[in-house]
Amino acid sequence: MVAPGNWEMEKGMPPSRPAHLLHDVPLPAAAVFEAPLTHNLAWMQRFAEGHGAKLAPHGKTTMAPALFRRQLEAGAWGITLATAVQTVTAHAHGVDRVLMANQLVGRPNMTLVADAIEAGLEYYCVVDGVDNVRDLGAFFADRELTLNVLIELGVDGGRCGCRNAAQVDALVAEIARQPALALVGIEGYEGMIAGGDEAAAVRAYGERLVETVRTLQASDVLQREAPIVTASGSKWFDLIAETFDRAELREHYTPVLRPGCYVVHDHKLYAGAMEAIKARDPGLEGELRPALEVFAHVQSLPEPGLAIIALGKRDIGHEPDLPLPLRRYPREAGGTVSVDVSGWRTTHIMDQHAFLEIPEHADIAVGDVLAFGTSHPCLTFDKWRRVLCVDEALAVKEVMTTHF
């Protein structure tokens, strides 16, 4: 018997190995399929390199060191993260270069980062305000460390980032007064652009990033031989790559793309973005494939046309779209065959239950297993301490720990 408190007792974990997802794992369980995962890692690395850019995948999507390792082994330049805690967690698991695409604020967070830098981490963060620059300068001077910073360019109505050239100039001047800070480039995030001709606005924003880093380089204020220019979430990475893909940047700068969700992709939000990318570039070879699914039992069939699934908000993301039913594994088949469930629809989700609208005479039984796809994988990974990596036959190949 497994002692209470051991990790094997956590949800979605096989009590022993080897294991089969449907035969041995108490459901619900989150699974990443090995084949599309491997494909996505290679596809995005090839895409970035083909545009003369480095790849620093956003690790907040999965917070899974096993996936960080695969991304780095595939050729990633580093890992992007959002917080100081995420940064030190990644460093503790072997990540040696982190681009924190956020401001570093608060002495406890600064202390975590300073300790990691002293331990060998190559670290970058962004700044967009004079007060933060002063705080960082004083703190890292006291620690006798140099902190690499990038100026963040924002968009009107967005979240962080400088809105105009005057704010950029003020930051440049203040950074120059802080010997502990090294200005090494420009950072941005295009994902807040909305309304009107979004593609044109994203292209224009990318040009603004490029022109700003060129201006700073010409002013001799950047303290890096090949200054960084970086942007790109998981929706518009093609347009940012297109903007960065020019001989001057390839030769004299370090363009960095930061998509994160590509590693497992999804079945709705980013699947739609992939369709748009291919429409913009019909000659693009291949595409990303969904790799993340959550498996759960049919729990109850209380009335015609309704199935209650033992799956809830604690197990799967439900924004911007509810879980997407993909396949049914009939219990009498022992998990050896799957049946398409096109047309079935999740209508409501609670903490531990999902309401599934099904045909009134659907062939379904309590104990059947359904596989669900997701829309925006970040909001599913953070529901799990451990995620299973499985092959096409649903054999468990690896248990991947997350650190949210």
Protein Blocks (a to p, Z undefined) as FASTA:
>chain_A
ZZehiaklpghiafbdcddfklmmccddddddfklmmmmmmmmmmmmmmnopacdddfkl
nopaklmmmmmmnopabdcdfbfklmmmmmmnopabdcdfbdcehjklmmmmmmmmmnop
acddddfbfklmmmmmmmmmmnopacddddddddehiaeddfbfklmmmmmmmmmmmmkb
ccfbdcddfklggghjfklmmmmmmmmmmmmmmmmmmnopaccfbacddehifklmmmmm
mmmmcfklmmmmccddfbfklmnopaklmmmmmmmmmmmmmmbgcjdddfbdcddddfbd
fbghiacddddfkloccbfbdcddfbdcdfklnopaccdfehiacfbdcfkbccddddfk
bccdehiacddddehjklmmmmpfbdcdddfkopafbdcdddZZ
